[in-house]
């Protein structure tokens, strides 16, 4: 079986390495990604970018170190001028707020490098139906591959 390429977005290492959350929904998300990372990550080729690395370096130093260590086995893709331009195009096209600029850049990396999946818990700007539809519209016109914007629960194997 050909292993699919997965772009690992910032929320993934953050959820794995954070203290378990008291909010039952976030706790469920944490437990899902921890199980996926432990049991299924090797079924995929894992990628990320310097945008994600820069973001996970922020905050508490000990937590940042845990996030960085987790990402040691993930191949880091170059953030080129073409990626930046595509990210700015997405930022404008999706009319994202300023604080979501890096969401546009993460999406641009996944598209530019033709990832099969962009794995995230960011459902506000990335893994949601509206973004998928708009991305399909944009990328079809531009002749670009469309990665599946998904949450970890969507990458568990089918039950037999």
Secondary structure, 3 states (H helix, E strand, C coil): CCCCEEEECHHHHHHHHCCCCCCHHHHHHHHHHHHHHHHCHHHCEEEEEHHHHHHHCCCCHHHHHHHHHHHHHCEEECCCHHHHHHHHHHHHHCCCCHHHHHHHHHHHHHHHCCCCEEECCCCCCCCCHHHHHHHHHHHHHHCCCCCEEECHHHHCCCCC
